[in-house]
Amino acid sequence: MKPIKWRTIIALILMYIAIFNNWEWVWGVLFLFWVIPDLFTGTTYFIEPINKKETPLLYWVIVISWILMAFYSLSALFIDYESFYY
């Protein structure tokens, strides 16, 4: 019998809750969960695996993009971006 992937199931449920409640900060947490292991392994995934040794520029562009998106999404906890539009 295969083990149940509880962390993945809980993350999926939380993702749906975040979408329905319009919690942008959750995406920042998810981006961090995606990028931190990539920094240790030297491989990131965006449509296909991108290895730091084979394509270092593309690897770093993607990793830096994940980090910037994480900070932007987490900043929603402190900055009300909707107020800039009204």
PDB file of N, CA, C and O in Angstrom:
ATOM      1  N   MET A   1       0.837  -1.184   0.000  1.00  0.00           N
ATOM      2  CA  MET A   1       0.000   0.000   0.000  1.00  0.00           C
ATOM      3  C   MET A   1       0.883   1.249   0.000  1.00  0.00           C
ATOM      4  O   MET A   1       1.849   1.336   0.758  1.00  0.00           O
ATOM      5  N   LYS A   2       0.548   2.198  -0.844  1.00  0.00           N
ATOM      6  CA  LYS A   2       1.318   3.425  -0.961  1.00  0.00           C
ATOM      7  C   LYS A   2       0.998   4.361   0.198  1.00  0.00           C
ATOM      8  O   LYS A   2      -0.152   4.444   0.629  1.00  0.00           O
ATOM      9  N   PRO A   3       2.008   5.065   0.705  1.00  0.00           N
ATOM     10  CA  PRO A   3       1.740   6.010   1.796  1.00  0.00           C
ATOM     11  C   PRO A   3       0.920   7.196   1.301  1.00  0.00           C
ATOM     12  O   PRO A   3       1.029   7.607   0.146  1.00  0.00           O
ATOM     13  N   ILE A   4       0.109   7.729   2.184  1.00  0.00           N
ATOM     14  CA  ILE A   4      -0.704   8.901   1.857  1.00  0.00           C
ATOM     15  C   ILE A   4       0.179  10.140   1.968  1.00  0.00           C
ATOM     16  O   ILE A   4       0.911  10.299   2.945  1.00  0.00           O
ATOM     17  N   LYS A   5       0.110  10.995   0.991  1.00  0.00           N
ATOM     18  CA  LYS A   5       0.911  12.219   0.947  1.00  0.00           C
ATOM     19  C   LYS A   5       0.161  13.343   1.672  1.00  0.00           C
ATOM     20  O   LYS A   5      -0.426  14.217   1.034  1.00  0.00           O
ATOM     21  N   TRP A   6       0.187  13.312   3.015  1.00  0.00           N
ATOM     22  CA  TRP A   6      -0.587  14.251   3.821  1.00  0.00           C
ATOM     23  C   TRP A   6      -0.190  15.701   3.592  1.00  0.00           C
ATOM     24  O   TRP A   6      -1.059  16.570   3.505  1.00  0.00           O
ATOM     25  N   ARG A   7       1.101  15.977   3.491  1.00  0.00           N
ATOM     26  CA  ARG A   7       1.534  17.373   3.291  1.00  0.00           C
ATOM     27  C   ARG A   7       1.007  17.926   1.972  1.00  0.00           C
ATOM     28  O   ARG A   7       0.582  19.079   1.905  1.00  0.00           O
ATOM     29  N   THR A   8       1.034  17.116   0.938  1.00  0.00           N
ATOM     30  CA  THR A   8       0.537  17.557  -0.365  1.00  0.00           C
ATOM     31  C   THR A   8      -0.967  17.765  -0.324  1.00  0.00           C
ATOM     32  O   THR A   8      -1.471  18.744  -0.873  1.00  0.00           O
ATOM     33  N   ILE A   9      -1.680  16.867   0.313  1.00  0.00           N
ATOM     34  CA  ILE A   9      -3.141  16.992   0.411  1.00  0.00           C
ATOM     35  C   ILE A   9      -3.519  18.241   1.194  1.00  0.00           C
ATOM     36  O   ILE A   9      -4.409  18.987   0.785  1.00  0.00           O
ATOM     37  N   ILE A  10      -2.849  18.473   2.318  1.00  0.00           N
ATOM     38  CA  ILE A  10      -3.136  19.659   3.131  1.00  0.00           C
ATOM     39  C   ILE A  10      -2.799  20.932   2.356  1.00  0.00           C
ATOM     40  O   ILE A  10      -3.563  21.897   2.397  1.00  0.00           O
ATOM     41  N   ALA A  11      -1.666  20.947   1.650  1.00  0.00           N
ATOM     42  CA  ALA A  11      -1.289  22.115   0.856  1.00  0.00           C
ATOM     43  C   ALA A  11      -2.308  22.386  -0.242  1.00  0.00           C
ATOM     44  O   ALA A  11      -2.628  23.543  -0.513  1.00  0.00           O
ATOM     45  N   LEU A  12      -2.816  21.345  -0.872  1.00  0.00           N
ATOM     46  CA  LEU A  12      -3.826  21.510  -1.915  1.00  0.00           C
ATOM     47  C   LEU A  12      -5.114  22.095  -1.346  1.00  0.00           C
ATOM     48  O   LEU A  12      -5.713  22.987  -1.947  1.00  0.00           O
ATOM     49  N   ILE A  13      -5.536  21.598  -0.197  1.00  0.00           N
ATOM     50  CA  ILE A  13      -6.738  22.133   0.460  1.00  0.00           C
ATOM     51  C   ILE A  13      -6.534  23.595   0.836  1.00  0.00           C
ATOM     52  O   ILE A  13      -7.414  24.426   0.612  1.00  0.00           O
ATOM     53  N   LEU A  14      -5.366  23.910   1.411  1.00  0.00           N
ATOM     54  CA  LEU A  14      -5.074  25.300   1.776  1.00  0.00           C
ATOM     55  C   LEU A  14      -5.019  26.208   0.554  1.00  0.00           C
ATOM     56  O   LEU A  14      -5.407  27.374   0.625  1.00  0.00           O
ATOM     57  N   MET A  15      -4.538  25.675  -0.566  1.00  0.00           N
ATOM     58  CA  MET A  15      -4.501  26.456  -1.789  1.00  0.00           C
ATOM     59  C   MET A  15      -5.914  26.829  -2.242  1.00  0.00           C
ATOM     60  O   MET A  15      -6.155  27.963  -2.656  1.00  0.00           O
ATOM     61  N   TYR A  16      -6.844  25.878  -2.162  1.00  0.00           N
ATOM     62  CA  TYR A  16      -8.229  26.183  -2.515  1.00  0.00           C
ATOM     63  C   TYR A  16      -8.834  27.200  -1.559  1.00  0.00           C
ATOM     64  O   TYR A  16      -9.550  28.108  -1.982  1.00  0.00           O
ATOM     65  N   ILE A  17      -8.550  27.050  -0.277  1.00  0.00           N
ATOM     66  CA  ILE A  17      -9.050  28.014   0.704  1.00  0.00           C
ATOM     67  C   ILE A  17      -8.478  29.400   0.411  1.00  0.00           C
ATOM     68  O   ILE A  17      -9.193  30.398   0.497  1.00  0.00           O
ATOM     69  N   ALA A  18      -7.200  29.463   0.069  1.00  0.00           N
ATOM     70  CA  ALA A  18      -6.557  30.739  -0.244  1.00  0.00           C
ATOM     71  C   ALA A  18      -7.184  31.396  -1.470  1.00  0.00           C
ATOM     72  O   ALA A  18      -7.391  32.610  -1.488  1.00  0.00           O
ATOM     73  N   ILE A  19      -7.482  30.605  -2.484  1.00  0.00           N
ATOM     74  CA  ILE A  19      -8.108  31.156  -3.696  1.00  0.00           C
ATOM     75  C   ILE A  19      -9.482  31.723  -3.379  1.00  0.00           C
ATOM     76  O   ILE A  19      -9.810  32.834  -3.794  1.00  0.00           O
ATOM     77  N   PHE A  20     -10.278  30.972  -2.652  1.00  0.00           N
ATOM     78  CA  PHE A  20     -11.632  31.422  -2.337  1.00  0.00           C
ATOM     79  C   PHE A  20     -11.649  32.627  -1.404  1.00  0.00           C
ATOM     80  O   PHE A  20     -12.593  33.416  -1.438  1.00  0.00           O
ATOM     81  N   ASN A  21     -10.618  32.780  -0.570  1.00  0.00           N
ATOM     82  CA  ASN A  21     -10.546  33.910   0.353  1.00  0.00           C
ATOM     83  C   ASN A  21      -9.664  35.040  -0.151  1.00  0.00           C
ATOM     84  O   ASN A  21      -9.469  36.039   0.541  1.00  0.00           O
ATOM     85  N   ASN A  22      -9.129  34.880  -1.364  1.00  0.00           N
ATOM     86  CA  ASN A  22      -8.280  35.890  -1.985  1.00  0.00           C
ATOM     87  C   ASN A  22      -7.083  36.246  -1.103  1.00  0.00           C
ATOM     88  O   ASN A  22      -6.758  37.420  -0.927  1.00  0.00           O
ATOM     89  N   TRP A  23      -6.431  35.220  -0.551  1.00  0.00           N
ATOM     90  CA  TRP A  23      -5.248  35.401   0.271  1.00  0.00           C
ATOM     91  C   TRP A  23      -4.017  35.339  -0.617  1.00  0.00           C
ATOM     92  O   TRP A  23      -3.525  34.250  -0.913  1.00  0.00           O
ATOM     93  N   GLU A  24      -3.513  36.485  -1.046  1.00  0.00           N
ATOM     94  CA  GLU A  24      -2.354  36.524  -1.934  1.00  0.00           C
ATOM     95  C   GLU A  24      -1.075  36.067  -1.237  1.00  0.00           C
ATOM     96  O   GLU A  24      -0.181  35.536  -1.896  1.00  0.00           O
ATOM     97  N   TRP A  25      -0.966  36.254   0.055  1.00  0.00           N
ATOM     98  CA  TRP A  25       0.247  35.915   0.799  1.00  0.00           C
ATOM     99  C   TRP A  25       0.546  34.419   0.760  1.00  0.00           C
ATOM    100  O   TRP A  25       1.702  34.015   0.888  1.00  0.00           O
ATOM    101  N   VAL A  26      -0.485  33.596   0.584  1.00  0.00           N
ATOM    102  CA  VAL A  26      -0.268  32.150   0.540  1.00  0.00           C
ATOM    103  C   VAL A  26       0.613  31.785  -0.657  1.00  0.00           C
ATOM    104  O   VAL A  26       1.426  30.864  -0.576  1.00  0.00           O
ATOM    105  N   TRP A  27       0.452  32.504  -1.755  1.00  0.00           N
ATOM    106  CA  TRP A  27       1.287  32.233  -2.935  1.00  0.00           C
ATOM    107  C   TRP A  27       2.743  32.524  -2.619  1.00  0.00           C
ATOM    108  O   TRP A  27       3.633  31.830  -3.111  1.00  0.00           O
ATOM    109  N   GLY A  28       2.998  33.535  -1.811  1.00  0.00           N
ATOM    110  CA  GLY A  28       4.368  33.824  -1.398  1.00  0.00           C
ATOM    111  C   GLY A  28       4.980  32.680  -0.623  1.00  0.00           C
ATOM    112  O   GLY A  28       6.145  32.337  -0.825  1.00  0.00           O
ATOM    113  N   VAL A  29       4.200  32.088   0.260  1.00  0.00           N
ATOM    114  CA  VAL A  29       4.678  30.938   1.026  1.00  0.00           C
ATOM    115  C   VAL A  29       4.949  29.769   0.087  1.00  0.00           C
ATOM    116  O   VAL A  29       5.965  29.087   0.223  1.00  0.00           O
ATOM    117  N   LEU A  30       4.058  29.535  -0.852  1.00  0.00           N
ATOM    118  CA  LEU A  30       4.260  28.443  -1.809  1.00  0.00           C
ATOM    119  C   LEU A  30       5.505  28.672  -2.674  1.00  0.00           C
ATOM    120  O   LEU A  30       6.271  27.740  -2.919  1.00  0.00           O
ATOM    121  N   PHE A  31       5.706  29.915  -3.138  1.00  0.00           N
ATOM    122  CA  PHE A  31       6.904  30.206  -3.925  1.00  0.00           C
ATOM    123  C   PHE A  31       8.159  29.905  -3.113  1.00  0.00           C
ATOM    124  O   PHE A  31       9.129  29.369  -3.649  1.00  0.00           O
ATOM    125  N   LEU A  32       8.150  30.245  -1.828  1.00  0.00           N
ATOM    126  CA  LEU A  32       9.313  29.947  -0.992  1.00  0.00           C
ATOM    127  C   LEU A  32       9.516  28.444  -0.835  1.00  0.00           C
ATOM    128  O   LEU A  32      10.647  27.956  -0.853  1.00  0.00           O
ATOM    129  N   PHE A  33       8.407  27.710  -0.679  1.00  0.00           N
ATOM    130  CA  PHE A  33       8.525  26.248  -0.584  1.00  0.00           C
ATOM    131  C   PHE A  33       9.080  25.653  -1.873  1.00  0.00           C
ATOM    132  O   PHE A  33       9.742  24.616  -1.842  1.00  0.00           O
ATOM    133  N   TRP A  34       8.815  26.297  -2.999  1.00  0.00           N
ATOM    134  CA  TRP A  34       9.330  25.799  -4.269  1.00  0.00           C
ATOM    135  C   TRP A  34      10.788  26.181  -4.476  1.00  0.00           C
ATOM    136  O   TRP A  34      11.566  25.375  -4.986  1.00  0.00           O
ATOM    137  N   VAL A  35      11.175  27.395  -4.089  1.00  0.00           N
ATOM    138  CA  VAL A  35      12.504  27.894  -4.436  1.00  0.00           C
ATOM    139  C   VAL A  35      13.592  27.424  -3.469  1.00  0.00           C
ATOM    140  O   VAL A  35      14.729  27.227  -3.897  1.00  0.00           O
ATOM    141  N   ILE A  36      13.295  27.243  -2.214  1.00  0.00           N
ATOM    142  CA  ILE A  36      14.336  26.860  -1.254  1.00  0.00           C
ATOM    143  C   ILE A  36      14.987  25.523  -1.616  1.00  0.00           C
ATOM    144  O   ILE A  36      16.216  25.449  -1.630  1.00  0.00           O
ATOM    145  N   PRO A  37      14.227  24.467  -1.908  1.00  0.00           N
ATOM    146  CA  PRO A  37      14.885  23.217  -2.330  1.00  0.00           C
ATOM    147  C   PRO A  37      15.666  23.367  -3.644  1.00  0.00           C
ATOM    148  O   PRO A  37      16.690  22.713  -3.841  1.00  0.00           O
ATOM    149  N   ASP A  38      15.176  24.230  -4.535  1.00  0.00           N
ATOM    150  CA  ASP A  38      15.869  24.448  -5.809  1.00  0.00           C
ATOM    151  C   ASP A  38      17.263  25.007  -5.591  1.00  0.00           C
ATOM    152  O   ASP A  38      18.193  24.665  -6.322  1.00  0.00           O
ATOM    153  N   LEU A  39      17.414  25.862  -4.592  1.00  0.00           N
ATOM    154  CA  LEU A  39      18.720  26.435  -4.298  1.00  0.00           C
ATOM    155  C   LEU A  39      19.702  25.372  -3.811  1.00  0.00           C
ATOM    156  O   LEU A  39      20.901  25.467  -4.070  1.00  0.00           O
ATOM    157  N   PHE A  40      19.199  24.369  -3.113  1.00  0.00           N
ATOM    158  CA  PHE A  40      20.066  23.303  -2.608  1.00  0.00           C
ATOM    159  C   PHE A  40      20.377  22.244  -3.669  1.00  0.00           C
ATOM    160  O   PHE A  40      21.478  21.695  -3.704  1.00  0.00           O
ATOM    161  N   THR A  41      19.396  21.961  -4.533  1.00  0.00           N
ATOM    162  CA  THR A  41      19.603  20.902  -5.524  1.00  0.00           C
ATOM    163  C   THR A  41      20.238  21.400  -6.818  1.00  0.00           C
ATOM    164  O   THR A  41      20.857  20.618  -7.539  1.00  0.00           O
ATOM    165  N   GLY A  42      20.094  22.690  -7.121  1.00  0.00           N
ATOM    166  CA  GLY A  42      20.634  23.211  -8.371  1.00  0.00           C
ATOM    167  C   GLY A  42      19.757  22.928  -9.566  1.00  0.00           C
ATOM    168  O   GLY A  42      20.184  23.099 -10.708  1.00  0.00           O
ATOM    169  N   THR A  43      18.530  22.496  -9.314  1.00  0.00           N
ATOM    170  CA  THR A  43      17.564  22.244 -10.378  1.00  0.00           C
ATOM    171  C   THR A  43      16.244  22.876 -10.002  1.00  0.00           C
ATOM    172  O   THR A  43      15.766  22.715  -8.879  1.00  0.00           O
ATOM    173  N   THR A  44      15.653  23.596 -10.940  1.00  0.00           N
ATOM    174  CA  THR A  44      14.337  24.169 -10.725  1.00  0.00           C
ATOM    175  C   THR A  44      13.414  23.647 -11.813  1.00  0.00           C
ATOM    176  O   THR A  44      13.875  23.094 -12.811  1.00  0.00           O
ATOM    177  N   TYR A  45      12.137  23.817 -11.627  1.00  0.00           N
ATOM    178  CA  TYR A  45      11.162  23.293 -12.578  1.00  0.00           C
ATOM    179  C   TYR A  45      10.236  24.412 -13.019  1.00  0.00           C
ATOM    180  O   TYR A  45       9.543  25.024 -12.206  1.00  0.00           O
ATOM    181  N   PHE A  46      10.235  24.665 -14.307  1.00  0.00           N
ATOM    182  CA  PHE A  46       9.294  25.605 -14.910  1.00  0.00           C
ATOM    183  C   PHE A  46       8.995  25.043 -16.295  1.00  0.00           C
ATOM    184  O   PHE A  46       9.770  25.226 -17.233  1.00  0.00           O
ATOM    185  N   ILE A  47       7.898  24.379 -16.406  1.00  0.00           N
ATOM    186  CA  ILE A  47       7.478  23.644 -17.594  1.00  0.00           C
ATOM    187  C   ILE A  47       8.345  22.393 -17.776  1.00  0.00           C
ATOM    188  O   ILE A  47       7.833  21.326 -18.114  1.00  0.00           O
ATOM    189  N   GLU A  48       9.647  22.524 -17.554  1.00  0.00           N
ATOM    190  CA  GLU A  48      10.572  21.401 -17.658  1.00  0.00           C
ATOM    191  C   GLU A  48      11.691  21.615 -16.651  1.00  0.00           C
ATOM    192  O   GLU A  48      11.884  22.737 -16.182  1.00  0.00           O
ATOM    193  N   PRO A  49      12.426  20.576 -16.310  1.00  0.00           N
ATOM    194  CA  PRO A  49      13.539  20.759 -15.368  1.00  0.00           C
ATOM    195  C   PRO A  49      14.632  21.656 -15.964  1.00  0.00           C
ATOM    196  O   PRO A  49      15.016  21.499 -17.123  1.00  0.00           O
ATOM    197  N   ILE A  50      15.119  22.590 -15.158  1.00  0.00           N
ATOM    198  CA  ILE A  50      16.186  23.495 -15.564  1.00  0.00           C
ATOM    199  C   ILE A  50      17.339  23.305 -14.583  1.00  0.00           C
ATOM    200  O   ILE A  50      17.199  23.557 -13.386  1.00  0.00           O
ATOM    201  N   ASN A  51      18.469  22.860 -15.100  1.00  0.00           N
ATOM    202  CA  ASN A  51      19.622  22.561 -14.263  1.00  0.00           C
ATOM    203  C   ASN A  51      20.600  23.735 -14.271  1.00  0.00           C
ATOM    204  O   ASN A  51      20.890  24.310 -15.320  1.00  0.00           O
ATOM    205  N   LYS A  52      21.105  24.084 -13.081  1.00  0.00           N
ATOM    206  CA  LYS A  52      22.025  25.214 -12.942  1.00  0.00           C
ATOM    207  C   LYS A  52      23.323  24.995 -13.714  1.00  0.00           C
ATOM    208  O   LYS A  52      23.878  25.952 -14.255  1.00  0.00           O
ATOM    209  N   LYS A  53      23.815  23.769 -13.778  1.00  0.00           N
ATOM    210  CA  LYS A  53      25.075  23.493 -14.476  1.00  0.00           C
ATOM    211  C   LYS A  53      24.915  23.590 -15.990  1.00  0.00           C
ATOM    212  O   LYS A  53      25.835  24.024 -16.683  1.00  0.00           O
ATOM    213  N   GLU A  54      23.758  23.190 -16.507  1.00  0.00           N
ATOM    214  CA  GLU A  54      23.543  23.182 -17.959  1.00  0.00           C
ATOM    215  C   GLU A  54      23.134  24.548 -18.489  1.00  0.00           C
ATOM    216  O   GLU A  54      23.628  24.982 -19.530  1.00  0.00           O
ATOM    217  N   THR A  55      22.241  25.227 -17.787  1.00  0.00           N
ATOM    218  CA  THR A  55      21.736  26.535 -18.235  1.00  0.00           C
ATOM    219  C   THR A  55      21.689  27.485 -17.035  1.00  0.00           C
ATOM    220  O   THR A  55      20.615  27.776 -16.509  1.00  0.00           O
ATOM    221  N   PRO A  56      22.860  27.964 -16.607  1.00  0.00           N
ATOM    222  CA  PRO A  56      22.909  28.774 -15.388  1.00  0.00           C
ATOM    223  C   PRO A  56      22.116  30.082 -15.467  1.00  0.00           C
ATOM    224  O   PRO A  56      21.471  30.467 -14.492  1.00  0.00           O
ATOM    225  N   LEU A  57      22.154  30.763 -16.600  1.00  0.00           N
ATOM    226  CA  LEU A  57      21.424  32.031 -16.709  1.00  0.00           C
ATOM    227  C   LEU A  57      19.925  31.814 -16.551  1.00  0.00           C
ATOM    228  O   LEU A  57      19.271  32.519 -15.782  1.00  0.00           O
ATOM    229  N   LEU A  58      19.386  30.852 -17.267  1.00  0.00           N
ATOM    230  CA  LEU A  58      17.954  30.567 -17.175  1.00  0.00           C
ATOM    231  C   LEU A  58      17.572  30.097 -15.769  1.00  0.00           C
ATOM    232  O   LEU A  58      16.530  30.480 -15.236  1.00  0.00           O
ATOM    233  N   TYR A  59      18.422  29.270 -15.185  1.00  0.00           N
ATOM    234  CA  TYR A  59      18.181  28.805 -13.810  1.00  0.00           C
ATOM    235  C   TYR A  59      18.040  29.991 -12.857  1.00  0.00           C
ATOM    236  O   TYR A  59      17.076  30.071 -12.096  1.00  0.00           O
ATOM    237  N   TRP A  60      19.008  30.913 -12.902  1.00  0.00           N
ATOM    238  CA  TRP A  60      18.987  32.044 -11.972  1.00  0.00           C
ATOM    239  C   TRP A  60      17.853  33.015 -12.267  1.00  0.00           C
ATOM    240  O   TRP A  60      17.302  33.609 -11.340  1.00  0.00           O
ATOM    241  N   VAL A  61      17.494  33.191 -13.524  1.00  0.00           N
ATOM    242  CA  VAL A  61      16.352  34.052 -13.852  1.00  0.00           C
ATOM    243  C   VAL A  61      15.082  33.479 -13.231  1.00  0.00           C
ATOM    244  O   VAL A  61      14.279  34.222 -12.667  1.00  0.00           O
ATOM    245  N   ILE A  62      14.896  32.178 -13.329  1.00  0.00           N
ATOM    246  CA  ILE A  62      13.710  31.539 -12.764  1.00  0.00           C
ATOM    247  C   ILE A  62      13.732  31.601 -11.244  1.00  0.00           C
ATOM    248  O   ILE A  62      12.727  31.958 -10.629  1.00  0.00           O
ATOM    249  N   VAL A  63      14.861  31.260 -10.627  1.00  0.00           N
ATOM    250  CA  VAL A  63      14.954  31.261  -9.162  1.00  0.00           C
ATOM    251  C   VAL A  63      14.738  32.672  -8.609  1.00  0.00           C
ATOM    252  O   VAL A  63      14.006  32.849  -7.636  1.00  0.00           O
ATOM    253  N   ILE A  64      15.363  33.661  -9.217  1.00  0.00           N
ATOM    254  CA  ILE A  64      15.168  35.045  -8.763  1.00  0.00           C
ATOM    255  C   ILE A  64      13.722  35.480  -8.973  1.00  0.00           C
ATOM    256  O   ILE A  64      13.167  36.216  -8.157  1.00  0.00           O
ATOM    257  N   SER A  65      13.116  35.028 -10.060  1.00  0.00           N
ATOM    258  CA  SER A  65      11.695  35.340 -10.291  1.00  0.00           C
ATOM    259  C   SER A  65      10.827  34.753  -9.192  1.00  0.00           C
ATOM    260  O   SER A  65       9.918  35.424  -8.704  1.00  0.00           O
ATOM    261  N   TRP A  66      11.091  33.497  -8.787  1.00  0.00           N
ATOM    262  CA  TRP A  66      10.316  32.883  -7.700  1.00  0.00           C
ATOM    263  C   TRP A  66      10.469  33.693  -6.419  1.00  0.00           C
ATOM    264  O   TRP A  66       9.496  33.932  -5.704  1.00  0.00           O
ATOM    265  N   ILE A  67      11.700  34.114  -6.135  1.00  0.00           N
ATOM    266  CA  ILE A  67      11.961  34.870  -4.907  1.00  0.00           C
ATOM    267  C   ILE A  67      11.237  36.218  -4.946  1.00  0.00           C
ATOM    268  O   ILE A  67      10.606  36.607  -3.963  1.00  0.00           O
ATOM    269  N   LEU A  68      11.320  36.928  -6.062  1.00  0.00           N
ATOM    270  CA  LEU A  68      10.629  38.215  -6.188  1.00  0.00           C
ATOM    271  C   LEU A  68       9.119  38.061  -6.077  1.00  0.00           C
ATOM    272  O   LEU A  68       8.455  38.874  -5.433  1.00  0.00           O
ATOM    273  N   MET A  69       8.573  37.020  -6.702  1.00  0.00           N
ATOM    274  CA  MET A  69       7.134  36.780  -6.605  1.00  0.00           C
ATOM    275  C   MET A  69       6.737  36.420  -5.178  1.00  0.00           C
ATOM    276  O   MET A  69       5.653  36.788  -4.726  1.00  0.00           O
ATOM    277  N   ALA A  70       7.600  35.707  -4.470  1.00  0.00           N
ATOM    278  CA  ALA A  70       7.317  35.371  -3.075  1.00  0.00           C
ATOM    279  C   ALA A  70       7.254  36.640  -2.235  1.00  0.00           C
ATOM    280  O   ALA A  70       6.315  36.825  -1.461  1.00  0.00           O
ATOM    281  N   PHE A  71       8.252  37.522  -2.383  1.00  0.00           N
ATOM    282  CA  PHE A  71       8.252  38.763  -1.609  1.00  0.00           C
ATOM    283  C   PHE A  71       7.065  39.651  -1.970  1.00  0.00           C
ATOM    284  O   PHE A  71       6.453  40.260  -1.092  1.00  0.00           O
ATOM    285  N   TYR A  72       6.739  39.726  -3.254  1.00  0.00           N
ATOM    286  CA  TYR A  72       5.592  40.532  -3.672  1.00  0.00           C
ATOM    287  C   TYR A  72       4.299  39.987  -3.064  1.00  0.00           C
ATOM    288  O   TYR A  72       3.484  40.749  -2.544  1.00  0.00           O
ATOM    289  N   SER A  73       4.117  38.681  -3.132  1.00  0.00           N
ATOM    290  CA  SER A  73       2.893  38.080  -2.594  1.00  0.00           C
ATOM    291  C   SER A  73       2.821  38.227  -1.080  1.00  0.00           C
ATOM    292  O   SER A  73       1.755  38.505  -0.531  1.00  0.00           O
ATOM    293  N   LEU A  74       3.946  38.041  -0.406  1.00  0.00           N
ATOM    294  CA  LEU A  74       3.957  38.189   1.051  1.00  0.00           C
ATOM    295  C   LEU A  74       3.760  39.641   1.477  1.00  0.00           C
ATOM    296  O   LEU A  74       3.252  39.906   2.566  1.00  0.00           O
ATOM    297  N   SER A  75       4.158  40.571   0.629  1.00  0.00           N
ATOM    298  CA  SER A  75       3.969  41.987   0.969  1.00  0.00           C
ATOM    299  C   SER A  75       2.492  42.359   1.042  1.00  0.00           C
ATOM    300  O   SER A  75       2.143  43.392   1.614  1.00  0.00           O
ATOM    301  N   ALA A  76       1.625  41.533   0.471  1.00  0.00           N
ATOM    302  CA  ALA A  76       0.183  41.794   0.545  1.00  0.00           C
ATOM    303  C   ALA A  76      -0.313  41.767   1.982  1.00  0.00           C
ATOM    304  O   ALA A  76      -1.380  42.304   2.278  1.00  0.00           O
ATOM    305  N   LEU A  77       0.448  41.151   2.875  1.00  0.00           N
ATOM    306  CA  LEU A  77       0.090  41.161   4.295  1.00  0.00           C
ATOM    307  C   LEU A  77       0.247  42.555   4.894  1.00  0.00           C
ATOM    308  O   LEU A  77      -0.428  42.892   5.867  1.00  0.00           O
ATOM    309  N   PHE A  78       1.136  43.368   4.318  1.00  0.00           N
ATOM    310  CA  PHE A  78       1.485  44.650   4.907  1.00  0.00           C
ATOM    311  C   PHE A  78       1.048  45.853   4.083  1.00  0.00           C
ATOM    312  O   PHE A  78       0.904  46.954   4.614  1.00  0.00           O
ATOM    313  N   ILE A  79       0.837  45.646   2.789  1.00  0.00           N
ATOM    314  CA  ILE A  79       0.497  46.748   1.882  1.00  0.00           C
ATOM    315  C   ILE A  79      -0.839  46.445   1.212  1.00  0.00           C
ATOM    316  O   ILE A  79      -1.047  45.348   0.694  1.00  0.00           O
ATOM    317  N   ASP A  80      -1.726  47.408   1.226  1.00  0.00           N
ATOM    318  CA  ASP A  80      -3.024  47.242   0.569  1.00  0.00           C
ATOM    319  C   ASP A  80      -2.906  47.799  -0.851  1.00  0.00           C
ATOM    320  O   ASP A  80      -3.105  48.993  -1.075  1.00  0.00           O
ATOM    321  N   TYR A  81      -2.582  46.926  -1.805  1.00  0.00           N
ATOM    322  CA  TYR A  81      -2.376  47.367  -3.183  1.00  0.00           C
ATOM    323  C   TYR A  81      -3.652  47.886  -3.832  1.00  0.00           C
ATOM    324  O   TYR A  81      -3.586  48.712  -4.743  1.00  0.00           O
ATOM    325  N   GLU A  82      -4.799  47.420  -3.383  1.00  0.00           N
ATOM    326  CA  GLU A  82      -6.057  47.874  -3.968  1.00  0.00           C
ATOM    327  C   GLU A  82      -6.290  49.358  -3.706  1.00  0.00           C
ATOM    328  O   GLU A  82      -6.951  50.024  -4.503  1.00  0.00           O
ATOM    329  N   SER A  83      -5.763  49.883  -2.616  1.00  0.00           N
ATOM    330  CA  SER A  83      -5.961  51.293  -2.322  1.00  0.00           C
ATOM    331  C   SER A  83      -5.203  52.193  -3.284  1.00  0.00           C
ATOM    332  O   SER A  83      -5.529  53.374  -3.408  1.00  0.00           O
ATOM    333  N   PHE A  84      -4.183  51.650  -3.979  1.00  0.00           N
ATOM    334  CA  PHE A  84      -3.451  52.451  -4.957  1.00  0.00           C
ATOM    335  C   PHE A  84      -4.283  52.724  -6.200  1.00  0.00           C
ATOM    336  O   PHE A  84      -4.010  53.676  -6.931  1.00  0.00           O
ATOM    337  N   TYR A  85      -5.279  51.913  -6.444  1.00  0.00           N
ATOM    338  CA  TYR A  85      -6.083  52.049  -7.664  1.00  0.00           C
ATOM    339  C   TYR A  85      -7.307  52.927  -7.494  1.00  0.00           C
ATOM    340  O   TYR A  85      -7.985  53.221  -8.478  1.00  0.00           O
ATOM    341  N   TYR A  86      -7.608  53.350  -6.298  1.00  0.00           N
ATOM    342  CA  TYR A  86      -8.824  54.153  -6.068  1.00  0.00           C
ATOM    343  C   TYR A  86      -8.493  55.532  -5.588  1.00  0.00           C
ATOM    344  O   TYR A  86      -9.394  56.335  -5.348  1.00  0.00           O
TER     345      TYR A  86
END
